[in-house]
Structure formats: structure tokens, C-alpha cells
């Protein structure tokens, strides 16, 4: 697997989402869930949403 910008963005989004979940505030949870979902869609894990 080659790492390109299109592969790197979803990975960064997932990592940022996980890190934001560590600091528990309502906005942080909303942003974290959004980042995780966008990351999963970008990696192709949730294919039917893209």
C-alpha cells in the first residue's frame, strides 16, 4: 500500500478524532465523531455513505 495525500487525510482525521475524545466537552465529542466518520468514509470502510 502506498501512502498518498488522499490516504493520509482520513488517517489524520481519525487520529485527531481520537485525541479530541480524550478532552471531554460536548463540542469536542461532536467534532471527534465527525472526524472519525469522515476518516472511515475516506478510507472506504463506510463505502455506502460516500
C-alpha positions as CSV (number, residue, x, y, z in Angstrom):
1,X,0.0,0.0,0.0
2,X,1.4,3.4,-1.0
3,X,0.6,6.3,1.2
4,X,-0.7,9.3,-0.7
5,X,-2.4,12.5,0.4
6,X,-5.8,11.0,-0.2
7,X,-4.9,8.2,2.2
8,X,-3.2,10.5,4.7
9,X,-6.1,12.8,5.3
10,X,-8.5,10.2,6.6
11,X,-5.8,8.7,8.9
12,X,-5.1,12.2,10.3
13,X,-8.8,12.8,10.8
14,X,-9.2,9.5,12.7
15,X,-6.2,10.3,14.9
16,X,-7.4,13.9,15.6
17,X,-10.9,12.5,16.4
18,X,-9.4,10.0,18.9
19,X,-7.2,12.7,20.5
20,X,-10.2,15.1,20.8
21,X,-12.2,12.4,22.6
22,X,-9.6,12.5,25.4
23,X,-10.7,16.1,26.3
24,X,-14.4,15.6,27.1
25,X,-16.5,18.5,26.2
26,X,-19.7,18.5,24.1
27,X,-18.2,20.3,21.1
28,X,-15.2,18.1,21.3
29,X,-17.4,15.0,21.1
30,X,-19.3,16.3,18.1
31,X,-16.1,17.2,16.3
32,X,-14.4,13.9,17.2
33,X,-17.4,11.9,15.9
34,X,-17.4,13.9,12.7
35,X,-13.7,13.4,12.1
36,X,-13.8,9.7,12.8
37,X,-16.8,9.2,10.4
38,X,-15.1,11.3,7.7
39,X,-11.9,9.3,8.2
40,X,-13.7,6.0,7.9
41,X,-15.6,7.1,4.7
42,X,-12.3,8.4,3.3
43,X,-10.6,5.0,3.9
44,X,-13.5,3.2,2.3
45,X,-14.6,1.4,5.4
46,X,-18.1,3.0,5.1
47,X,-18.5,2.7,1.3
48,X,-22.3,3.3,1.1
49,X,-22.0,6.8,2.6
50,X,-19.6,8.2,0.0
